[in-house]
Amino acid sequence: MLMLALLLGTVVCDVCGQLCFKIGVDEKHAASGLLGTITSRWILAGVLIYVVEFTCWFAALSMTPLSFAFPFMALSYCGVVVASRFILHERVSTRRWIATALIAIGVALVCAP
């Protein structure tokens, strides 16, 4: 159960980190150049979230085979699509929704006991 919680935590951190990066590069001060983008509070938050993600990932890897853990991480793609639609209000095509569902089905098939 802990291993599953760590893997889910890794997926959630990956999605949150990507959201922070996207918001950070879209901020107005990002137009001030690379330094402005790198020092954005959103970019820094994304980096900190990735530190947490790596910690969860290493802990999960110590408990489960890579052949299970790595395919599970494909759920990050699904999470990013959902978050892009509902948090960033991006348009997501029907084709992309279908592809996202296929990824989730693939993860279920690969990771099922």
C-alpha positions in Angstrom: 0.0 0.0 0.0 2.9 2.4 0.8 4.4 1.6 -2.6 1.2 2.6 -4.4 0.9 5.8 -2.3 4.5 6.7 -3.3 3.9 6.1 -7.0 0.6 8.1 -6.9 2.5 10.8 -5.0 5.1 10.8 -7.7 2.5 11.2 -10.4 0.7 14.0 -8.6 4.0 15.8 -8.0 4.9 15.4 -11.7 1.6 16.9 -12.8 1.8 19.8 -10.2 5.4 20.5 -11.2 4.5 20.7 -14.9 1.6 23.1 -14.1 3.9 25.3 -12.1 6.4 25.4 -15.0 3.7 26.3 -17.5 2.3 29.0 -15.3 5.8 30.3 -14.6 6.8 30.6 -18.3 3.5 32.3 -19.1 3.8 35.0 -16.4 4.4 38.5 -17.6 7.8 38.9 -16.1 8.9 35.9 -18.2 9.1 38.3 -21.1 12.0 40.0 -19.2 14.3 37.1 -20.3 15.7 33.9 -19.0 16.7 35.3 -15.6 13.1 36.5 -15.0 11.7 33.1 -15.9 14.1 31.2 -13.8 13.5 33.3 -10.8 9.7 33.1 -11.1 8.1 31.9 -7.9 6.1 29.3 -10.0 9.3 27.9 -11.6 10.9 27.7 -8.2 7.8 26.0 -6.8 8.0 23.5 -9.7 11.6 22.7 -8.9 10.8 22.2 -5.2 7.9 19.9 -6.1 10.3 17.9 -8.3 12.6 17.5 -5.4 9.7 15.9 -3.5 8.9 13.8 -6.6 12.4 12.4 -6.8 12.3 11.5 -3.2 9.0 9.6 -3.6 10.3 8.0 -6.8 13.5 6.7 -5.2 11.5 5.4 -2.2 9.0 3.7 -4.6 11.8 2.2 -6.6 13.2 0.6 -3.5 9.9 -1.3 -3.0 8.9 -2.3 -6.5 10.4 -3.5 -9.8 11.1 -0.8 -12.4 9.0 -2.8 -14.9 6.0 -1.9 -12.7 6.9 1.6 -11.5 8.0 3.1 -14.8 4.8 2.2 -16.8 2.8 3.5 -13.9 4.4 6.9 -14.4 2.6 7.2 -17.8 -0.4 8.3 -15.7 1.4 11.6 -15.5 0.6 12.2 -19.1 -3.1 11.6 -18.3 -2.9 13.9 -15.3 -1.3 16.7 -17.3 -4.0 16.5 -19.9 -6.8 16.7 -17.3 -5.1 19.5 -15.4 -4.4 21.4 -18.6 -8.1 21.3 -19.4 -9.6 22.0 -16.0 -6.9 24.2 -14.4 -5.3 26.0 -17.3 -8.5 26.0 -19.3 -6.8 24.7 -22.5 -8.7 23.2 -25.3 -8.2 19.4 -25.5 -9.3 17.8 -28.7 -11.4 14.6 -28.8 -8.5 12.8 -30.3 -6.3 13.8 -27.4 -8.9 12.6 -24.9 -9.1 9.3 -26.6 -5.3 8.9 -26.6 -5.3 9.8 -22.9 -7.9 7.1 -22.2 -5.8 4.6 -24.1 -2.8 5.5 -22.0 -4.8 4.9 -18.8 -6.0 1.6 -20.2 -2.5 0.6 -21.1 -1.2 1.4 -17.6 -4.0 -0.7 -16.1 -3.1 -3.6 -18.4 0.6 -3.4 -17.7 0.3 -2.8 -13.9 -2.5 -5.2 -13.1 -1.5 -8.0 -10.8 
